[in-house]
């Protein structure tokens, strides 16, 4: 499904994980309830006179990796049309731990579903896909690693790993991922793990955002 070749406004989704079970910094975090996002086409109407994109977000209260109507807590519209201001960058929240930190140990780590239906073809004139994250490790001898995955088989997106041995939080940016992202619609998620199979814990905190760049 292609969206008309118009530019999109800057959209920064800043949804907290309401009612989530977050681990305290220093504890291997148990999986809580995930924040999910659904992106769909918005036809011309009262929300967008020329059509555009509807972005629905909320907490997956029943943990079925689907965002039902009663779980939606926020809706944003990114409208097309000549009256829209020109914009090049859209940032979509895919994980949020502003109130603490999520921990994982060993190479198995944790997976966090984020965007239920993502399709890069929906973003006209897309030139770049990257993501930013904040991670640290308990022990400098054990790397903390985040990565993006596609689908419910947790298939890692090539080249999406971000690594650090810092014991203080670092805000890090991934390499370019536009060519590595699948062509077509898929579920996008975030993974956190340690580089070695040990009891040492690695941590994810604050915001992790998907960053989409479009040419004018």
C-alpha positions, 0 to 999 in steps of 0.5 A: 500500500503506497502513500502519495509522494508527499512529505510527512510532518515530524512525529515524535511518539513519547508514550510511556509504558502505562501499567508496565512491570519494569525492573529496577536498575541492578536486577535482571528484569522480568518481561512486562507488558509491551508498548505496541504501535500500529501504522496504517493508511488514513484515507482523506477525511476529517482527520487528514483532508488529503489522506496520510498515515494513522499511528495508534499506540498503547500497551499490550495488556493481554500479551497477545502481540496485537493492539486491540481497540480497547488497548489503544491509548494514543492516536496520531495522524501524519497528514499528506497534502500541500498544506503540510509543513515540509519535514524530513525525519520521523521518530517512532518510539519502540521502547520506553523505560524512563522510570527505570531500566530493563535488565537481561543476562546471557546470550538468550536475552529478552525480546520486546515486540514494538510495531505490529505492522511496519512496511517501509514502502508506506513511507514515500521517498524514504532514504534512511532507517536507523534506531537509537538506544540507551544501554549499559553493562554491569561488567565492562568485560561483558558487552551489552547488545541491542538489535532489531528483529522481524516477525514472530520467529525473532529473526534478527535484522542484519547489521542492527546490533548496537554494542557497548562495554560502558558501565554507564548509559550511552545513547547510541545510534545504529548503522544504516538499515534501510536495505536490511529491512524486509520488503513488505509488512512485518512485525518489528521488535527490539532485542536485548542480550549480553555478549557472553553466557554469564550471570552479568546483567546488561541494561536498557533504559530511557527511549529507544526510537526508530528514525525514518528519514525522507528526502524532500 
